[in-house]
Amino acid sequence: MKKYKHLFFDLDRTLWDFEKSAKETFSEIYKNFNLKEKDIDTEDDFVREYQKNNDMLWSHYRKGEIRKEVLSVRRFDLTLKDFGIDDQPLAGKIAEYYITESPRKINLFPHALEILQYLMPKYYLHIITNGFEEVQQTKLRVSGLRKYFLNLITSEMAGVKKPEEGIFLYAFDITDAAPSNSLMIGDDLEVDIRGARNIGMDQMFANHNKVEHSEEITMEVNSLREIEHIL
């Protein structure tokens, strides 16, 4: 195994249980904004339509086709319209609530803090993320993760998003790292794993959900605790 100096972690769905935090926030949104009274039968109905719209808009966002401010509100505006609700002010209020409250729902994957405590004396640790910068800063602060990482590298800072090579080159530049002494640890086969591989960087797939795949990966774990037996 290579002698790594720098470990670059993705945040959402790698260390931070994004789905769990989002679910808690959507439960509050459904109740606080009286969506049942607006003929949205269940929270699951609302979330299902939201996820469809969010995935579509994030695809455009990663390509630089829309700004984050547009994405943030538009995904809720489209979702409300799916239920026949044409109310952009309401979409804006829900968007603000989601951005403010979701990163404060602290849900880390098991052993996240323990493995970072184990790794910190051995490696330079960094975060590299496509998530909104202010949201990711909040997550790191409220969860106690921030102290483990020397750098938070966001796509907004770099001007490009994973899996584009530019964000990795930006990360290497500000951390004085190189592909040969770095490892990318992430949950997304396209964004994290292929992005790192294309720049010549080793990868660790955090496969929390044990998804089947045929991707060429340097190494794979199903639990963060397994990292201790590898690094």
Backbone bond lengths (Angstrom), bond angles and torsions (degrees), N, CA, C in turn:
res aa  C-N    CA-C-N  psi(-1)  N-CA   C-N-CA  omega(-1)  CA-C   N-CA-C  phi
1 M - - - 1.464 - - 1.521 109.90 -
2 K 1.327 115.69 143.40 1.450 120.67 177.51 1.528 110.80 -62.52
3 K 1.323 114.11 154.79 1.447 119.74 173.81 1.517 108.15 -89.93
4 Y 1.311 116.70 102.77 1.452 121.00 -177.98 1.533 110.28 -85.06
5 K 1.331 115.11 147.30 1.456 121.65 172.42 1.522 111.28 -112.64
6 H 1.336 115.91 -33.77 1.459 121.53 -174.38 1.526 110.28 -120.13
7 L 1.319 115.65 130.41 1.464 121.85 173.70 1.522 108.17 -113.63
8 F 1.331 115.96 123.60 1.453 122.31 178.54 1.531 108.55 -107.15
9 F 1.326 116.30 114.25 1.459 122.14 -179.92 1.525 110.18 -98.54
10 D 1.322 116.10 137.89 1.450 120.79 159.96 1.531 106.05 -73.99
11 L 1.342 116.88 161.38 1.465 119.36 -178.88 1.528 111.90 -104.74
12 D 1.331 117.30 -65.16 1.462 120.57 -176.10 1.523 111.81 -68.52
13 R 1.332 114.53 129.31 1.465 123.71 179.04 1.529 113.07 71.17
14 T 1.322 116.60 4.50 1.467 121.12 173.87 1.525 109.50 -112.43
15 L 1.328 116.59 -57.30 1.462 122.19 173.81 1.527 111.32 -103.79
16 W 1.325 115.17 -39.58 1.470 122.46 -177.26 1.523 109.57 -97.18
17 D 1.339 116.60 125.30 1.462 121.14 179.15 1.526 108.82 -77.57
18 F 1.325 114.79 86.06 1.463 122.03 -173.38 1.523 111.51 -59.83
19 E 1.330 117.30 -45.74 1.459 120.48 -176.51 1.519 112.25 -61.54
20 K 1.317 116.82 -39.80 1.461 120.07 -178.44 1.527 110.91 -67.36
21 S 1.326 116.65 -43.26 1.464 120.32 178.58 1.525 110.98 -65.66
22 A 1.337 115.93 -40.51 1.459 119.94 179.39 1.524 110.91 -64.04
23 K 1.319 116.31 -41.48 1.471 120.29 -179.07 1.531 110.88 -61.39
24 E 1.313 116.65 -43.00 1.462 119.94 178.41 1.525 110.87 -61.99
25 T 1.342 115.79 -39.73 1.461 120.21 -179.18 1.520 111.04 -69.33
26 F 1.326 117.73 -41.50 1.463 120.70 -179.99 1.536 111.38 -65.68
27 S 1.314 116.98 -33.07 1.462 119.28 176.49 1.531 110.22 -62.13
28 E 1.341 115.86 -41.11 1.463 119.92 177.55 1.524 111.15 -68.06
29 I 1.325 116.86 -41.96 1.468 120.56 179.40 1.531 110.41 -59.64
30 Y 1.321 116.34 -47.08 1.472 120.73 -177.95 1.530 110.85 -58.91
31 K 1.325 115.98 -39.78 1.469 120.47 -178.92 1.524 111.44 -78.74
32 N 1.357 116.58 -49.41 1.465 120.37 -171.55 1.526 113.29 -69.46
33 F 1.330 116.62 -28.23 1.464 119.82 -179.31 1.535 112.31 -102.87
34 N 1.338 115.27 14.64 1.472 121.72 172.12 1.528 112.50 51.96
35 L 1.329 115.96 45.79 1.462 119.37 -175.66 1.525 111.99 -70.25
36 K 1.311 117.50 -27.16 1.462 119.17 177.04 1.528 110.08 -64.04
37 E 1.326 116.74 -40.11 1.456 121.00 178.74 1.533 112.05 -68.61
38 K 1.340 115.61 -15.08 1.465 120.24 177.74 1.533 110.74 -96.51
39 D 1.333 115.60 20.22 1.470 123.08 175.37 1.522 114.03 69.32
40 I 1.335 116.56 27.51 1.462 121.09 167.42 1.523 104.85 -98.78
41 D 1.307 116.92 105.11 1.463 121.95 -165.71 1.521 113.52 -58.59
42 T 1.335 116.59 -45.83 1.458 119.16 -176.13 1.525 110.51 -137.50
43 E 1.317 114.38 159.50 1.465 120.79 173.80 1.522 110.88 -59.51
44 D 1.333 117.16 -39.87 1.462 120.81 -179.47 1.526 111.60 -62.55
45 D 1.324 117.16 -36.85 1.465 120.38 176.95 1.526 110.36 -61.12
46 F 1.315 115.99 -44.76 1.463 121.06 -179.53 1.529 110.87 -64.21
47 V 1.326 116.28 -46.21 1.464 120.66 -178.29 1.524 111.27 -64.54
48 R 1.300 117.28 -39.21 1.471 120.81 179.75 1.533 111.20 -60.09
49 E 1.323 116.83 -46.19 1.462 119.75 179.27 1.525 110.99 -69.11
50 Y 1.329 116.50 -38.18 1.462 120.87 177.64 1.522 110.80 -59.77
51 Q 1.320 117.41 -47.03 1.461 120.90 -177.76 1.518 111.94 -60.89
52 K 1.322 116.41 -38.52 1.465 120.49 177.11 1.526 110.25 -61.18
53 N 1.320 116.26 -48.56 1.464 120.65 -178.63 1.524 111.77 -69.41
54 N 1.324 116.42 -39.38 1.463 120.51 -179.57 1.529 111.04 -64.20
55 D 1.323 117.37 -44.14 1.459 120.79 179.27 1.525 111.07 -61.18
56 M 1.313 116.34 -41.75 1.463 120.91 -179.92 1.528 110.85 -63.92
57 L 1.326 116.29 -45.48 1.463 120.06 -177.33 1.522 111.81 -71.95
58 W 1.336 117.79 -34.88 1.465 119.93 176.69 1.524 111.02 -65.17
59 S 1.313 117.57 -32.87 1.462 120.64 175.45 1.524 109.78 -61.23
60 H 1.322 116.87 -42.27 1.470 120.97 176.93 1.529 111.06 -67.90
61 Y 1.341 115.47 -38.51 1.472 119.66 -178.73 1.525 111.23 -64.41
62 R 1.330 117.10 -43.52 1.465 120.29 179.80 1.531 111.82 -61.65
63 K 1.320 115.80 -28.84 1.472 120.35 179.12 1.524 111.92 -86.63
64 G 1.320 116.78 1.09 1.455 120.44 179.72 1.509 114.13 76.01
65 E 1.329 117.27 20.44 1.466 121.44 -174.58 1.526 113.00 -88.63
66 I 1.336 117.26 -19.81 1.457 121.33 176.19 1.512 109.36 -138.67
67 R 1.326 116.10 156.75 1.455 121.50 177.72 1.529 110.28 -87.19
68 K 1.322 115.73 157.84 1.467 119.53 -176.72 1.526 111.40 -63.67
69 E 1.350 117.29 -32.99 1.454 119.95 179.37 1.523 111.11 -64.00
70 V 1.329 116.01 -34.07 1.457 120.62 177.39 1.520 109.96 -71.29
71 L 1.327 116.15 -47.58 1.461 121.31 179.89 1.527 110.71 -56.58
72 S 1.325 116.24 -45.60 1.458 121.84 -172.71 1.522 112.37 -56.66
73 V 1.329 116.85 -42.06 1.465 120.62 -177.96 1.526 111.57 -92.38
74 R 1.328 116.43 -39.23 1.462 120.75 -173.66 1.524 112.28 -59.71
75 R 1.316 117.97 -36.53 1.466 120.17 -178.35 1.524 111.58 -63.14
76 F 1.326 116.88 -33.30 1.466 120.09 177.01 1.518 111.31 -82.08
77 D 1.320 116.96 -34.43 1.459 120.60 176.76 1.528 110.42 -61.62
78 L 1.321 116.96 -46.68 1.465 121.05 178.38 1.523 111.42 -63.21
79 T 1.326 116.34 -39.42 1.462 120.27 -179.11 1.523 111.16 -65.29
80 L 1.311 117.23 -45.08 1.466 119.82 177.08 1.527 110.58 -61.56
81 K 1.328 116.74 -40.58 1.469 119.97 178.74 1.522 111.74 -63.07
82 D 1.344 117.13 -31.89 1.464 120.36 176.33 1.532 111.73 -59.43
83 F 1.324 115.74 -24.73 1.470 120.42 178.37 1.533 111.41 -103.44
84 G 1.317 116.35 15.21 1.452 120.63 177.39 1.510 114.28 78.09
85 I 1.337 116.90 19.69 1.470 121.14 -178.48 1.527 108.45 -107.12
86 D 1.314 116.58 109.24 1.469 121.84 178.84 1.521 107.82 -102.07
87 D 1.330 115.60 89.39 1.466 120.41 -172.95 1.528 108.20 -148.86
88 Q 1.335 116.76 83.67 1.460 120.28 -177.50 1.524 113.45 -65.14
89 P 1.339 118.97 -37.14 1.474 118.14 175.08 1.529 112.50 -57.83
90 L 1.336 117.08 -39.60 1.457 120.40 177.08 1.517 110.55 -65.07
91 A 1.316 117.01 -41.78 1.473 120.57 177.47 1.521 110.27 -59.08
92 G 1.328 116.47 -40.56 1.465 120.00 178.86 1.516 112.45 -64.81
93 K 1.329 117.20 -40.19 1.465 120.65 178.96 1.531 111.01 -66.55
94 I 1.335 116.47 -41.01 1.471 119.63 178.51 1.521 110.05 -65.70
95 A 1.331 116.43 -41.13 1.469 120.56 179.69 1.522 110.85 -61.09
96 E 1.314 116.83 -43.53 1.461 120.82 179.61 1.529 110.90 -64.52
97 Y 1.322 116.12 -41.11 1.466 120.29 178.50 1.525 110.50 -62.29
98 Y 1.331 115.68 -44.77 1.465 120.07 -177.89 1.530 110.87 -62.79
99 I 1.319 117.08 -47.34 1.468 121.49 -177.99 1.523 111.07 -64.68
100 T 1.325 116.29 -34.14 1.466 120.49 -177.86 1.523 112.31 -79.22
101 E 1.327 116.84 -43.02 1.459 120.68 -170.36 1.524 114.65 -91.28
102 S 1.314 117.81 -35.78 1.462 119.62 -176.15 1.531 113.63 -57.70
103 P 1.341 119.53 -44.19 1.459 118.59 179.81 1.521 114.45 -70.35
104 R 1.323 116.88 -6.82 1.464 120.31 177.30 1.526 112.43 -97.69
105 K 1.323 116.34 -1.39 1.467 120.75 174.12 1.528 106.92 -88.48
106 I 1.300 116.57 94.42 1.465 121.15 -170.18 1.527 110.16 -77.74
107 N 1.317 115.42 110.38 1.461 122.28 176.65 1.533 108.59 -139.62
108 L 1.304 115.85 102.18 1.460 121.29 177.30 1.519 109.11 -100.62
109 F 1.333 115.83 151.83 1.452 118.95 174.20 1.536 109.23 -67.05
110 P 1.335 116.80 151.05 1.466 119.70 -179.75 1.529 111.91 -52.24
111 H 1.326 115.42 137.65 1.469 124.91 174.67 1.521 113.36 73.11
112 A 1.344 118.32 11.03 1.461 119.68 -179.73 1.529 111.47 -60.02
113 L 1.318 117.31 -50.79 1.458 120.11 -178.18 1.523 111.94 -66.24
114 E 1.328 115.72 -39.26 1.470 118.96 -178.98 1.528 111.86 -64.89
115 I 1.322 116.85 -41.11 1.458 118.40 -177.18 1.522 110.86 -72.26
116 L 1.321 117.28 -34.37 1.462 119.33 176.91 1.524 110.71 -67.92
117 Q 1.326 116.82 -38.20 1.465 120.79 176.12 1.529 110.30 -62.13
118 Y 1.322 116.13 -37.44 1.456 121.30 178.34 1.531 111.79 -69.40
119 L 1.325 117.00 -39.93 1.459 121.25 -174.59 1.524 113.61 -80.96
120 M 1.313 117.44 -30.00 1.468 121.00 -171.20 1.532 113.99 -55.97
121 P 1.339 120.14 -40.52 1.468 118.15 178.99 1.538 113.63 -72.83
122 K 1.328 117.32 -14.67 1.454 120.96 -172.42 1.535 113.76 -101.45
123 Y 1.338 116.47 -25.01 1.462 120.68 -172.48 1.526 110.50 -139.73
124 Y 1.324 115.66 161.76 1.457 121.90 166.86 1.531 106.77 -85.05
125 L 1.309 116.40 122.33 1.465 121.04 -175.69 1.530 110.44 -106.43
126 H 1.331 115.72 137.73 1.455 122.25 -179.44 1.531 109.11 -140.20
127 I 1.330 115.90 154.84 1.466 122.71 170.93 1.524 107.92 -105.89
128 I 1.342 116.51 137.33 1.461 121.24 172.57 1.524 107.33 -132.84
129 T 1.340 116.47 118.38 1.455 120.62 -167.04 1.519 112.35 -143.52
130 N 1.328 115.42 149.27 1.465 121.92 171.49 1.519 112.05 -90.29
131 G 1.312 116.96 -6.07 1.460 120.28 -177.27 1.518 112.62 -66.82
132 F 1.331 116.15 158.24 1.464 121.17 179.21 1.527 109.76 -58.22
133 E 1.320 116.59 134.33 1.458 120.70 -171.19 1.527 112.97 -60.06
134 E 1.341 117.81 -47.11 1.458 119.47 -176.68 1.527 110.99 -66.47
135 V 1.331 116.88 -31.94 1.463 121.23 178.35 1.527 110.40 -68.95
136 Q 1.334 116.25 -44.55 1.455 119.74 -178.43 1.528 111.06 -68.29
137 Q 1.323 116.74 -36.60 1.465 119.86 176.22 1.529 110.38 -60.21
138 T 1.324 116.15 -42.65 1.466 120.22 179.28 1.521 110.91 -62.91
139 K 1.326 116.74 -45.52 1.465 120.30 -179.62 1.524 111.45 -58.36
140 L 1.325 116.01 -45.83 1.456 119.83 -178.81 1.528 111.11 -64.24
141 R 1.328 116.05 -38.57 1.465 119.94 -177.02 1.519 111.81 -70.27
142 V 1.340 117.04 -50.69 1.466 119.49 -172.97 1.527 112.07 -73.55
143 S 1.324 117.59 -24.01 1.464 120.75 -177.06 1.519 113.56 -89.15
144 G 1.325 117.10 -11.45 1.458 120.18 -176.49 1.513 113.79 83.23
145 L 1.330 117.71 10.18 1.464 121.20 -179.19 1.527 113.38 -79.54
146 R 1.333 116.59 -25.08 1.467 119.41 -168.95 1.527 113.00 -57.78
147 K 1.302 118.23 -35.63 1.462 120.82 -174.47 1.517 113.24 -66.32
148 Y 1.332 117.19 -16.82 1.456 119.77 -177.68 1.535 113.04 -84.81
149 F 1.335 117.39 -15.18 1.456 120.47 -170.04 1.520 111.74 -115.24
150 L 1.327 114.73 132.72 1.452 120.59 177.30 1.518 111.23 -73.53
151 N 1.323 116.78 -35.54 1.458 120.99 -176.13 1.514 111.61 -139.00
152 L 1.325 115.52 141.01 1.461 122.69 166.43 1.523 106.27 -108.35
153 I 1.321 116.27 112.50 1.461 122.19 -177.92 1.514 107.59 -108.45
154 T 1.323 116.81 117.93 1.451 121.53 -178.46 1.524 110.47 -112.89
155 S 1.311 115.31 159.29 1.455 120.03 177.97 1.526 110.54 -65.04
156 E 1.331 117.52 -27.94 1.463 119.85 177.36 1.522 110.97 -66.77
157 M 1.323 117.15 -38.83 1.458 121.10 177.42 1.528 111.09 -66.49
158 A 1.327 115.66 -42.29 1.461 120.79 -174.81 1.523 112.36 -79.06
159 G 1.319 116.53 -24.37 1.458 120.14 -176.77 1.513 113.67 82.84
160 V 1.310 117.42 -0.10 1.472 123.45 176.11 1.517 108.03 -143.21
161 K 1.315 116.25 162.55 1.457 121.30 -174.35 1.522 111.04 -118.03
162 K 1.323 115.55 150.82 1.467 119.07 170.08 1.528 108.05 -57.38
163 P 1.314 119.41 140.38 1.467 129.10 11.09 1.531 115.39 -93.32
164 E 1.330 119.36 13.88 1.459 120.30 -178.97 1.526 110.59 -63.03
165 E 1.322 115.00 144.06 1.459 118.84 -174.88 1.525 111.91 -66.95
166 G 1.328 117.12 -23.60 1.453 119.66 -176.60 1.514 114.35 -59.16
167 I 1.315 117.68 -36.82 1.463 119.62 -179.46 1.529 110.99 -70.02
168 F 1.317 116.91 -33.72 1.460 119.96 177.05 1.525 110.44 -71.37
169 L 1.327 117.13 -41.18 1.466 120.53 177.19 1.522 110.82 -62.46
170 Y 1.329 115.70 -39.73 1.473 120.22 176.18 1.533 109.88 -61.95
171 A 1.322 116.33 -43.72 1.467 120.44 -179.76 1.528 111.04 -63.18
172 F 1.320 117.30 -42.86 1.464 120.18 178.62 1.526 110.62 -62.34
173 D 1.322 115.92 -38.45 1.462 120.29 -176.64 1.523 111.42 -65.65
174 I 1.336 117.70 -45.10 1.461 118.87 -175.12 1.526 113.03 -82.63
175 T 1.337 117.25 -15.37 1.469 119.84 179.93 1.522 112.73 -105.81
176 D 1.323 116.82 -5.82 1.467 122.04 -176.16 1.530 110.99 60.66
177 A 1.336 115.27 33.43 1.463 121.26 176.69 1.524 109.42 -98.95
178 A 1.320 115.51 175.03 1.455 121.81 177.52 1.528 108.15 -144.88
179 P 1.326 118.34 156.93 1.464 119.73 178.55 1.524 112.82 -55.37
180 S 1.317 116.66 -33.87 1.465 120.46 -174.98 1.519 113.50 -70.42
181 N 1.333 117.62 -22.18 1.477 118.91 -178.53 1.524 112.45 -119.27
182 S 1.344 115.54 21.63 1.468 120.11 -175.42 1.524 111.69 -126.25
183 L 1.316 114.85 153.59 1.465 122.36 177.30 1.519 108.75 -132.33
184 M 1.342 116.34 131.34 1.462 122.26 175.17 1.513 109.24 -96.94
185 I 1.340 117.01 127.27 1.461 122.76 179.61 1.520 107.92 -117.01
186 G 1.341 116.57 114.11 1.456 119.31 -176.47 1.511 112.77 -157.45
187 D 1.326 115.14 170.93 1.468 121.38 -174.10 1.518 113.55 -102.83
188 D 1.339 118.30 -11.84 1.455 121.51 -171.87 1.524 110.33 -104.10
189 L 1.338 115.91 117.32 1.462 119.77 -175.58 1.518 112.21 -62.82
190 E 1.310 117.36 -38.13 1.462 119.49 -179.43 1.524 111.98 -79.61
191 V 1.307 116.36 -50.42 1.458 121.03 -170.82 1.527 111.82 -76.35
192 D 1.319 117.48 -48.07 1.467 121.36 -176.65 1.528 112.48 -87.68
193 I 1.318 116.67 -52.87 1.461 120.97 -170.25 1.525 111.55 -73.97
194 R 1.329 117.40 -53.74 1.466 119.04 179.62 1.516 111.43 -66.98
195 G 1.331 115.86 -37.71 1.456 118.85 178.22 1.517 111.84 -58.30
196 A 1.330 116.43 -46.18 1.461 120.51 179.29 1.533 111.01 -67.89
197 R 1.317 116.67 -43.23 1.468 119.74 -179.06 1.521 111.49 -61.20
198 N 1.309 116.05 -39.05 1.469 119.67 -178.23 1.521 113.05 -66.63
199 I 1.329 116.95 -22.22 1.457 120.51 178.54 1.534 111.35 -95.76
200 G 1.342 116.42 1.11 1.457 120.83 178.48 1.509 114.23 87.54
201 M 1.304 115.94 23.81 1.462 122.70 -175.34 1.528 109.91 -108.20
202 D 1.329 117.83 137.08 1.456 120.77 176.38 1.528 109.87 -66.66
203 Q 1.342 115.23 156.56 1.458 120.15 -174.65 1.525 110.91 -134.79
204 M 1.323 114.76 148.13 1.464 122.34 170.54 1.529 107.34 -124.15
205 F 1.314 116.60 120.49 1.461 122.89 -179.50 1.517 109.03 -88.23
206 A 1.334 116.55 114.97 1.465 121.59 175.46 1.523 107.63 -85.51
207 N 1.307 115.73 88.87 1.464 122.54 -172.46 1.522 109.56 -94.42
208 H 1.341 115.77 70.23 1.463 120.81 -176.41 1.526 112.28 -60.43
209 N 1.318 116.84 -34.10 1.466 120.78 -175.66 1.522 113.14 -95.19
210 K 1.315 116.83 5.42 1.470 122.91 176.86 1.537 111.25 53.73
211 V 1.329 115.15 46.45 1.464 119.70 178.99 1.524 109.90 -72.43
212 E 1.316 115.79 141.99 1.453 120.01 176.84 1.526 109.05 -80.45
213 H 1.327 116.30 142.47 1.460 120.58 -178.36 1.521 108.87 -160.70
214 S 1.316 115.30 169.77 1.469 120.85 177.20 1.522 110.53 -123.82
215 E 1.325 115.53 22.20 1.460 121.02 -177.19 1.527 111.27 -70.82
216 E 1.313 115.85 143.25 1.462 121.02 174.14 1.522 108.35 -82.02
217 I 1.338 116.01 115.27 1.460 121.48 -174.33 1.525 109.03 -132.27
218 T 1.327 116.22 143.81 1.460 119.98 178.56 1.523 110.90 -63.89
219 M 1.325 116.61 -45.05 1.463 120.93 178.92 1.517 109.38 -157.70
220 E 1.330 116.24 161.87 1.461 121.78 -175.12 1.518 109.99 -144.91
221 V 1.340 115.66 141.62 1.465 121.15 174.98 1.517 108.39 -132.46
222 N 1.320 116.30 151.12 1.466 121.55 174.64 1.520 111.81 -102.12
223 S 1.321 116.40 -9.16 1.456 122.30 179.12 1.518 107.97 -145.74
224 L 1.317 116.66 143.81 1.468 119.52 177.77 1.520 111.87 -60.97
225 R 1.317 116.20 -27.32 1.467 119.41 -179.78 1.528 111.83 -62.62
226 E 1.338 116.45 -28.98 1.466 120.30 -179.60 1.526 112.57 -65.18
227 I 1.322 117.74 -21.15 1.452 120.83 -178.25 1.533 111.22 -60.54
228 E 1.313 116.09 -33.34 1.462 120.78 -179.15 1.530 111.81 -61.40
229 H 1.320 116.53 -27.90 1.478 120.09 -178.43 1.530 111.69 -87.48
230 I 1.335 116.44 -3.52 1.463 120.49 -178.04 1.523 111.59 -112.33
231 L 1.321 116.61 -41.85 1.467 120.81 -176.50 1.528 111.31 -106.78
